[in-house]
């Protein structure tokens, strides 16, 4: 199998909608994620977020306009972390493309798993928050575009056979990833065993893209 160059792969950094802030902003975000481990966002007050960051409630509004803004910033940070992790995984030259796809799936699974409660909050809130829904839609669009380009590159190299449009395949595979990982993180009754999540997804991705399972 011909290995794609790093520029062909679904990696890279998405443009953030807001820049990184100072230490107080970081403290607000850290407080929010710590409190989310115990209770939902609706039960966390702005006063608690401010107190956890060592600032007054009025000072909170210098950094964020609402709790929704805090949640969006947290989600953007986790997405950036996932992108950086995947980028590091592809810094070298793996022996075959299956290793690259495994790195993508493993990287996203590990990062979102490390922020389990935030991830479940995102899943719950994006259906009721139009702004968060729009942010997540942008993230998904970015991942679909990059994955589709990687699939097209593999087809162009002769490593993968022609098939359904690459964008449709990329969309379906990413939605599959999201649902399987979501079920795992939420501990749903019908889910793949935790140690089988990445191997199972890799098998499905590789088979869908190349027509054969990974060796």
Buried (B, 14 or more C-beta within 10 A) or exposed (E): BEBBEBEBBBBBEBEEEEEEBEEBBBBBBEBBBEBBEEEEBEEBEBEBBBBBBEBEEEEBEEBBEEBBBBBBBBBBBBBBBBBBBBBEBBEEEBEBBBBBBBBBBBBBBBBBBEBBBBBBBBBBBBEEBEBBEEBBEBBBEBBBEBBBBBBBBBBEBEBBEEBEEBBEBBBBBBEBBBEBBBBBBEEEEEBBEEEEBBBBBBBBBBEBBBEEEBE
